[in-house]
């Protein structure tokens, strides 16, 4: 039987002269960011790495802010909250002219995953800190600030 580690949600906000943020989980030498999928379409079951470059950059920023060398991006496939299931059923019923009570069960079954084994509802990818990438970000921020200053001077 596989045991699940328990984590505590991080609330420590960090900032430097270029970046701000709060990672989801801060470990001794790693940070973790959690992405909750409420549909199989947004869960990367067959992916072998971080596909969304925005998430990669987000992790780079967190590693910089929290001075960590490794980051994990954790995807979880979780049941949508009941209020969102109800809202989706109402939306579909209205849009397609269907009875809410008739459509609710189908929407509920589409947005919950009790039939999927637990080990298929968590996927994680790791990446290492890239100092050169962060230097590029810092240089870009400097250029943006110079441009904003230039624009303000022309007002």
Secondary structure, DSSP 8 states (H G I E B T S, - for coil): -------------EE-SS-EE--SEE-SSEEEEEEEESSGGGS-TT-SS---HHHHHHHHHHHHHHT-SEEEEEEEE----HHHHHHHHHHHHHHHT--HHHHHHHHHHHS--TTS-GGGSEEEEEEE--HHHHHHHHHHHHHHHHHHHHHHHT-
